[in-house]
């Protein structure tokens, strides 16, 4: 099964919105969600900074800030 990672911060409303969108898409598509909080992780904070949420499909960066469902579906299909 394909893993989708969402790198986020606590208290980030865009992160909450992106996670909600992923959960809706998960009902339709076959993938697992792994939420990774970058707060306090110096390496992840250096990599992502304020550019969260960052969405990766199979550990390959897909998007950040917002999820376009049409684009996400196409990207997920290309990883299968």
N, CA, C and O atoms as CSV, one atom per row, in Angstrom:
chain,resi,resn,atom,element,x,y,z
A,1,UNK,N,N,0.849,-1.182,0.000
A,1,UNK,CA,C,0.000,0.000,0.000
A,1,UNK,C,C,0.895,1.247,0.000
A,1,UNK,O,O,1.949,1.272,0.636
A,2,UNK,N,N,0.464,2.246,-0.706
A,2,UNK,CA,C,1.229,3.491,-0.814
A,2,UNK,C,C,1.120,4.281,0.483
A,2,UNK,O,O,0.042,4.420,1.062
A,3,UNK,N,N,2.267,4.794,0.923
A,3,UNK,CA,C,2.329,5.654,2.105
A,3,UNK,C,C,2.307,7.110,1.652
A,3,UNK,O,O,3.034,7.496,0.737
A,4,UNK,N,N,1.481,7.899,2.290
A,4,UNK,CA,C,1.457,9.346,2.064
A,4,UNK,C,C,1.864,10.003,3.373
A,4,UNK,O,O,1.236,9.797,4.412
A,5,UNK,N,N,2.925,10.795,3.306
A,5,UNK,CA,C,3.399,11.493,4.495
A,5,UNK,C,C,2.919,12.941,4.449
A,5,UNK,O,O,2.914,13.587,3.402
A,6,UNK,N,N,2.518,13.424,5.617
A,6,UNK,CA,C,2.190,14.841,5.746
A,6,UNK,C,C,3.055,15.392,6.883
A,6,UNK,O,O,2.907,15.005,8.042
A,7,UNK,N,N,3.951,16.297,6.524
A,7,UNK,CA,C,4.801,16.953,7.507
A,7,UNK,C,C,4.064,18.194,7.961
A,7,UNK,O,O,3.665,19.026,7.146
A,8,UNK,N,N,3.883,18.314,9.280
A,8,UNK,CA,C,3.062,19.415,9.788
A,8,UNK,C,C,3.599,19.926,11.110
A,8,UNK,O,O,4.566,19.401,11.661
A,9,UNK,N,N,2.945,20.959,11.597
A,9,UNK,CA,C,3.244,21.555,12.913
A,9,UNK,C,C,1.966,21.543,13.734
A,9,UNK,O,O,0.862,21.590,13.191
A,10,UNK,N,N,2.128,21.480,15.027
A,10,UNK,CA,C,0.974,21.601,15.927
A,10,UNK,C,C,0.402,23.014,15.813
A,10,UNK,O,O,1.151,23.990,15.761
A,11,UNK,N,N,-0.919,23.116,15.775
A,11,UNK,CA,C,-1.576,24.417,15.722
A,11,UNK,C,C,-1.575,25.062,14.345
A,11,UNK,O,O,-1.870,26.252,14.226
A,12,UNK,N,N,-1.254,24.315,13.315
A,12,UNK,CA,C,-1.197,24.835,11.940
A,12,UNK,C,C,-2.533,24.556,11.259
A,12,UNK,O,O,-2.872,23.400,11.006
A,13,UNK,N,N,-3.295,25.612,10.960
A,13,UNK,CA,C,-4.614,25.397,10.357
A,13,UNK,C,C,-4.523,24.842,8.934
A,13,UNK,O,O,-5.384,24.063,8.524
A,14,UNK,N,N,-3.501,25.227,8.182
A,14,UNK,CA,C,-3.330,24.652,6.838
A,14,UNK,C,C,-3.029,23.157,6.922
A,14,UNK,O,O,-3.464,22.376,6.076
A,15,UNK,N,N,-2.279,22.771,7.952
A,15,UNK,CA,C,-1.969,21.350,8.166
A,15,UNK,C,C,-3.243,20.582,8.487
A,15,UNK,O,O,-3.465,19.488,7.969
A,16,UNK,N,N,-4.075,21.159,9.342
A,16,UNK,CA,C,-5.352,20.520,9.690
A,16,UNK,C,C,-6.238,20.360,8.458
A,16,UNK,O,O,-6.870,19.320,8.269
A,17,UNK,N,N,-6.278,21.398,7.620
A,17,UNK,CA,C,-7.078,21.340,6.386
A,17,UNK,C,C,-6.548,20.269,5.440
A,17,UNK,O,O,-7.325,19.512,4.859
A,18,UNK,N,N,-5.227,20.203,5.282
A,18,UNK,CA,C,-4.628,19.216,4.382
A,18,UNK,C,C,-4.883,17.799,4.884
A,18,UNK,O,O,-5.186,16.907,4.092
A,19,UNK,N,N,-4.764,17.587,6.186
A,19,UNK,CA,C,-5.023,16.263,6.748
A,19,UNK,C,C,-6.480,15.861,6.544
A,19,UNK,O,O,-6.768,14.707,6.228
A,20,UNK,N,N,-7.391,16.802,6.720
A,20,UNK,CA,C,-8.818,16.518,6.495
A,20,UNK,C,C,-9.063,16.133,5.033
A,20,UNK,O,O,-9.827,15.209,4.755
A,21,UNK,N,N,-8.419,16.835,4.102
A,21,UNK,CA,C,-8.561,16.515,2.683
A,21,UNK,C,C,-8.004,15.126,2.396
A,21,UNK,O,O,-8.608,14.354,1.652
A,22,UNK,N,N,-6.849,14.806,2.986
A,22,UNK,CA,C,-6.273,13.471,2.791
A,22,UNK,C,C,-7.206,12.383,3.312
A,22,UNK,O,O,-7.358,11.338,2.680
A,23,UNK,N,N,-7.825,12.627,4.452
A,23,UNK,CA,C,-8.727,11.620,5.020
A,23,UNK,C,C,-9.954,11.403,4.133
A,23,UNK,O,O,-10.445,10.280,4.024
A,24,UNK,N,N,-10.445,12.453,3.506
A,24,UNK,CA,C,-11.559,12.323,2.566
A,24,UNK,C,C,-11.121,11.506,1.356
A,24,UNK,O,O,-11.836,10.605,0.918
A,25,UNK,N,N,-9.935,11.824,0.812
A,25,UNK,CA,C,-9.421,11.105,-0.347
A,25,UNK,C,C,-9.096,9.654,-0.011
A,25,UNK,O,O,-9.218,8.776,-0.864
A,26,UNK,N,N,-8.685,9.403,1.219
A,26,UNK,CA,C,-8.338,8.048,1.648
A,26,UNK,C,C,-9.550,7.119,1.599
A,26,UNK,O,O,-9.404,5.920,1.361
A,27,UNK,N,N,-10.734,7.663,1.821
A,27,UNK,CA,C,-11.958,6.856,1.752
A,27,UNK,C,C,-12.201,6.343,0.330
A,27,UNK,O,O,-12.810,5.291,0.131
A,28,UNK,N,N,-11.718,7.101,-0.647
A,28,UNK,CA,C,-11.921,6.781,-2.057
A,28,UNK,C,C,-10.734,5.999,-2.656
A,28,UNK,O,O,-10.916,5.147,-3.526
A,29,UNK,N,N,-9.545,6.300,-2.183
A,29,UNK,CA,C,-8.326,5.741,-2.767
A,29,UNK,C,C,-7.620,4.844,-1.751
A,29,UNK,O,O,-7.920,4.890,-0.558
A,30,UNK,N,N,-6.702,4.048,-2.223
A,30,UNK,CA,C,-6.026,3.074,-1.374
A,30,UNK,C,C,-4.637,3.580,-0.972
A,30,UNK,O,O,-3.665,3.360,-1.695
A,31,UNK,N,N,-4.539,4.257,0.178
A,31,UNK,CA,C,-3.246,4.720,0.677
A,31,UNK,C,C,-3.321,4.879,2.192
A,31,UNK,O,O,-4.400,4.995,2.773
A,32,UNK,N,N,-2.139,4.881,2.814
A,32,UNK,CA,C,-2.037,5.094,4.254
A,32,UNK,C,C,-1.470,6.489,4.500
A,32,UNK,O,O,-0.658,6.992,3.723
A,33,UNK,N,N,-1.911,7.104,5.595
A,33,UNK,CA,C,-1.448,8.441,5.960
A,33,UNK,C,C,-0.509,8.325,7.153
A,33,UNK,O,O,-0.822,7.669,8.147
A,34,UNK,N,N,0.647,8.974,7.037
A,34,UNK,CA,C,1.591,9.071,8.144
A,34,UNK,C,C,1.779,10.555,8.431
A,34,UNK,O,O,2.337,11.282,7.610
A,35,UNK,N,N,1.317,11.004,9.585
A,35,UNK,CA,C,1.481,12.410,9.960
A,35,UNK,C,C,2.760,12.548,10.770
A,35,UNK,O,O,2.959,11.838,11.756
A,36,UNK,N,N,3.625,13.463,10.349
A,36,UNK,CA,C,4.914,13.668,10.990
A,36,UNK,C,C,4.995,15.128,11.420
A,36,UNK,O,O,4.961,16.036,10.590
A,37,UNK,N,N,5.104,15.339,12.727
A,37,UNK,CA,C,5.217,16.702,13.248
A,37,UNK,C,C,6.684,17.108,13.250
A,37,UNK,O,O,7.538,16.368,13.738
A,38,UNK,N,N,6.972,18.283,12.705
A,38,UNK,CA,C,8.352,18.742,12.623
A,38,UNK,C,C,8.769,19.550,13.843
A,38,UNK,O,O,9.952,19.844,14.012
A,39,UNK,N,N,7.813,19.913,14.697
A,39,UNK,CA,C,8.110,20.727,15.874
A,39,UNK,C,C,9.204,20.071,16.718
A,39,UNK,O,O,9.079,18.913,17.115
A,40,UNK,N,N,10.269,20.812,16.987
A,40,UNK,CA,C,11.328,20.321,17.854
A,40,UNK,C,C,12.349,19.432,17.177
A,40,UNK,O,O,13.351,19.075,17.798
A,41,UNK,N,N,12.130,19.059,15.916
A,41,UNK,CA,C,13.089,18.243,15.176
A,41,UNK,C,C,13.906,19.199,14.308
A,41,UNK,O,O,13.426,19.680,13.282
A,42,UNK,N,N,15.140,19.469,14.726
A,42,UNK,CA,C,15.952,20.487,14.061
A,42,UNK,C,C,16.165,20.195,12.578
A,42,UNK,O,O,16.141,21.115,11.761
A,43,UNK,N,N,16.372,18.934,12.223
A,43,UNK,CA,C,16.596,18.576,10.825
A,43,UNK,C,C,15.341,18.833,9.987
A,43,UNK,O,O,15.422,19.415,8.905
A,44,UNK,N,N,14.177,18.394,10.492
A,44,UNK,CA,C,12.934,18.612,9.751
A,44,UNK,C,C,12.565,20.083,9.700
A,44,UNK,O,O,12.080,20.564,8.676
A,45,UNK,N,N,12.789,20.811,10.800
A,45,UNK,CA,C,12.508,22.249,10.794
A,45,UNK,C,C,13.396,22.964,9.785
A,45,UNK,O,O,12.952,23.897,9.116
A,46,UNK,N,N,14.654,22.529,9.672
A,46,UNK,CA,C,15.559,23.141,8.691
A,46,UNK,C,C,15.107,22.826,7.267
A,46,UNK,O,O,15.198,23.675,6.380
A,47,UNK,N,N,14.617,21.595,7.050
A,47,UNK,CA,C,14.171,21.194,5.709
A,47,UNK,C,C,12.876,21.880,5.296
A,47,UNK,O,O,12.741,22.301,4.147
A,48,UNK,N,N,11.920,21.997,6.218
A,48,UNK,CA,C,10.583,22.451,5.858
A,48,UNK,C,C,10.232,23.845,6.368
A,48,UNK,O,O,9.408,24.529,5.762
A,49,UNK,N,N,10.833,24.273,7.453
A,49,UNK,CA,C,10.587,25.602,7.997
A,49,UNK,C,C,9.114,25.908,8.163
A,49,UNK,O,O,8.374,25.147,8.787
A,50,UNK,N,N,8.697,27.023,7.602
A,50,UNK,CA,C,7.294,27.449,7.671
A,50,UNK,C,C,6.496,26.961,6.467
A,50,UNK,O,O,5.332,27.327,6.308
A,51,UNK,N,N,7.100,26.153,5.634
A,51,UNK,CA,C,6.473,25.686,4.393
A,51,UNK,C,C,5.677,24.389,4.633
A,51,UNK,O,O,5.762,23.449,3.842
A,52,UNK,N,N,4.925,24.349,5.703
A,52,UNK,CA,C,4.104,23.169,5.999
A,52,UNK,C,C,2.642,23.512,5.777
A,52,UNK,O,O,2.270,24.681,5.882
A,53,UNK,N,N,1.818,22.549,5.480
A,53,UNK,CA,C,2.134,21.136,5.395
A,53,UNK,C,C,2.862,20.795,4.100
A,53,UNK,O,O,2.663,21.435,3.067
A,54,UNK,N,N,3.704,19.778,4.179
A,54,UNK,CA,C,4.364,19.218,3.012
A,54,UNK,C,C,3.810,17.809,2.838
A,54,UNK,O,O,3.804,17.014,3.778
A,55,UNK,N,N,3.353,17.513,1.646
A,55,UNK,CA,C,2.773,16.211,1.339
A,55,UNK,C,C,3.758,15.435,0.476
A,55,UNK,O,O,4.240,15.936,-0.540
A,56,UNK,N,N,4.049,14.212,0.891
A,56,UNK,CA,C,4.887,13.327,0.099
A,56,UNK,C,C,4.101,12.062,-0.209
A,56,UNK,O,O,3.344,11.565,0.625
A,57,UNK,N,N,4.288,11.558,-1.403
A,57,UNK,CA,C,3.682,10.288,-1.801
A,57,UNK,C,C,4.830,9.313,-1.996
A,57,UNK,O,O,5.659,9.484,-2.890
A,58,UNK,N,N,4.872,8.288,-1.150
A,58,UNK,CA,C,5.972,7.332,-1.227
A,58,UNK,C,C,7.320,7.994,-1.026
A,58,UNK,O,O,8.288,7.642,-1.700
A,59,UNK,N,N,7.399,8.946,-0.110
A,59,UNK,CA,C,8.621,9.684,0.244
A,59,UNK,C,C,9.133,10.584,-0.881
A,59,UNK,O,O,10.297,10.985,-0.869
A,60,UNK,N,N,8.280,10.901,-1.845
A,60,UNK,CA,C,8.612,11.848,-2.909
A,60,UNK,C,C,7.704,13.054,-2.736
A,60,UNK,O,O,6.482,12.918,-2.674
A,61,UNK,N,N,8.316,14.249,-2.658
A,61,UNK,CA,C,7.503,15.440,-2.411
A,61,UNK,C,C,6.482,15.636,-3.512
A,61,UNK,O,O,6.798,15.608,-4.702
A,62,UNK,N,N,5.245,15.835,-3.079
A,62,UNK,CA,C,4.145,16.063,-4.007
A,62,UNK,C,C,3.732,17.535,-3.997
A,62,UNK,O,O,3.657,18.170,-5.049
A,63,UNK,N,N,3.469,18.064,-2.829
A,63,UNK,CA,C,2.915,19.413,-2.747
A,63,UNK,C,C,3.147,19.989,-1.360
A,63,UNK,O,O,3.565,19.283,-0.441
A,64,UNK,N,N,2.874,21.270,-1.222
A,64,UNK,CA,C,2.880,21.894,0.093
A,64,UNK,C,C,1.788,22.954,0.158
A,64,UNK,O,O,1.300,23.431,-0.867
A,65,UNK,N,N,1.421,23.307,1.362
A,65,UNK,CA,C,0.346,24.241,1.712
A,65,UNK,C,C,-1.050,23.661,1.474
A,65,UNK,O,O,-1.781,23.438,2.438
A,66,UNK,N,N,-1.435,23.415,0.247
A,66,UNK,CA,C,-2.794,22.934,-0.040
A,66,UNK,C,C,-2.740,21.719,-0.967
A,66,UNK,O,O,-1.782,21.532,-1.717
A,67,UNK,N,N,-3.788,20.904,-0.898
A,67,UNK,CA,C,-3.871,19.716,-1.740
A,67,UNK,C,C,-4.926,19.950,-2.823
A,67,UNK,O,O,-6.073,20.287,-2.531
A,68,UNK,N,N,-4.520,19.768,-4.059
A,68,UNK,CA,C,-5.454,19.787,-5.177
A,68,UNK,C,C,-5.878,18.333,-5.393
A,68,UNK,O,O,-5.063,17.526,-5.840
A,69,UNK,N,N,-7.132,17.975,-5.088
A,69,UNK,CA,C,-7.562,16.579,-5.184
A,69,UNK,C,C,-7.342,15.941,-6.558
A,69,UNK,O,O,-6.969,14.770,-6.632
A,70,UNK,N,N,-7.561,16.672,-7.628
A,70,UNK,CA,C,-7.378,16.120,-8.975
A,70,UNK,C,C,-5.904,15.785,-9.203
A,70,UNK,O,O,-5.573,14.698,-9.677
A,71,UNK,N,N,-5.038,16.711,-8.868
A,71,UNK,CA,C,-3.598,16.507,-9.024
A,71,UNK,C,C,-3.104,15.388,-8.110
A,71,UNK,O,O,-2.243,14.600,-8.501
A,72,UNK,N,N,-3.647,15.316,-6.894
A,72,UNK,CA,C,-3.267,14.263,-5.950
A,72,UNK,C,C,-3.645,12.895,-6.502
A,72,UNK,O,O,-2.840,11.965,-6.449
A,73,UNK,N,N,-4.846,12.761,-7.024
A,73,UNK,CA,C,-5.287,11.477,-7.600
A,73,UNK,C,C,-4.341,11.018,-8.716
A,73,UNK,O,O,-3.963,9.848,-8.774
A,74,UNK,N,N,-3.964,11.942,-9.593
A,74,UNK,CA,C,-3.057,11.607,-10.695
A,74,UNK,C,C,-1.690,11.183,-10.172
A,74,UNK,O,O,-1.109,10.213,-10.658
A,75,UNK,N,N,-1.177,11.911,-9.182
A,75,UNK,CA,C,0.136,11.585,-8.624
A,75,UNK,C,C,0.099,10.236,-7.916
A,75,UNK,O,O,1.038,9.448,-8.030
A,76,UNK,N,N,-0.975,9.967,-7.190
A,76,UNK,CA,C,-1.091,8.691,-6.482
A,76,UNK,C,C,-1.160,7.540,-7.483
A,76,UNK,O,O,-0.552,6.492,-7.266
A,77,UNK,N,N,-1.893,7.731,-8.569
A,77,UNK,CA,C,-2.015,6.687,-9.590
A,77,UNK,C,C,-0.661,6.387,-10.234
A,77,UNK,O,O,-0.392,5.244,-10.602
A,78,UNK,N,N,0.191,7.400,-10.373
A,78,UNK,CA,C,1.491,7.183,-10.986
A,78,UNK,C,C,2.448,6.429,-10.066
A,78,UNK,O,O,3.471,5.925,-10.528
A,79,UNK,N,N,2.138,6.344,-8.782
A,79,UNK,CA,C,2.971,5.614,-7.820
A,79,UNK,C,C,2.534,4.170,-7.633
A,79,UNK,O,O,3.163,3.434,-6.873
A,80,UNK,N,N,1.491,3.757,-8.297
A,80,UNK,CA,C,0.999,2.389,-8.120
A,80,UNK,C,C,1.622,1.443,-9.100
A,80,UNK,O,O,1.316,0.250,-9.086
